[in-house]
Amino acid sequence: MRTLSAKHALLGVILFVIVNPVSSQRRPMPLRCEPWPPQDPDAELPSLNLVQSAVLGPSYSCGGTYTAAALSLSTASKTYNGPELLFNGACGSPDYFDVNTNGDEMSLIADLGNTSIASVTFNTAFNLQNVFSFADYNSFLRVAQIVQGHTYAEVINDTYVRGLLVFTVVKFVPDKEVDIQFEVLDYQVSVGFSRSVAAQ
């Protein structure tokens, strides 16, 4: 009789576990009824295919401020993602460009060498010779060392922003300042990229 009772008790426990599974340790993500981030019809987006200038510095890790050492292309990047480009480097150490200023970004940058901005297109940003050769494909990394006269291509891949930025280092004073000329080839802001709004 005891064996039968024990079997029934065990069967009862198994049924209880199946019917009432252990709740997940993760907290469920709240459902959002409104678009996120909120769409701002007055948001300032960068002009496309227009060469502009900017001076960044001093280096963020050498006495600079986050605002002075960074390039933000739009109010969307300032509000939701952070700047697209940061002049960084500790005092006396090699300075570099950092393109991931938030934890959830996956932007990448490539040093294209002594190339003019005008010669960089969507294709040549990835392969300057525009030929199929593994040696000719550009290497995209999270950071790039700063070299005066070099041109860089940045693939912007943030939570709410996608784009392509190219820029040339016109003047570079280590730790103090970097002057660049830049051109935005593509820039899109989206709500989770379920729909996309291209810059005009």
Secondary structure, DSSP 8 states (H G I E B T S, - for coil): -HHHHHHHHHHHHHHHHHHS----SS------SS-SS---TT-----BS--EEEEE-S-TTTT--TTTTEE--SHHIIIII--SEEEE--TTS--EEE---STT---EEEEEES--GGG--TTTTTBTT-SS-GGGB---BSEEE--TT-EEEEEEE-SSEEEEEEEEEEEEETTTEEEEEEEEEEEEEESTTSSEEE--
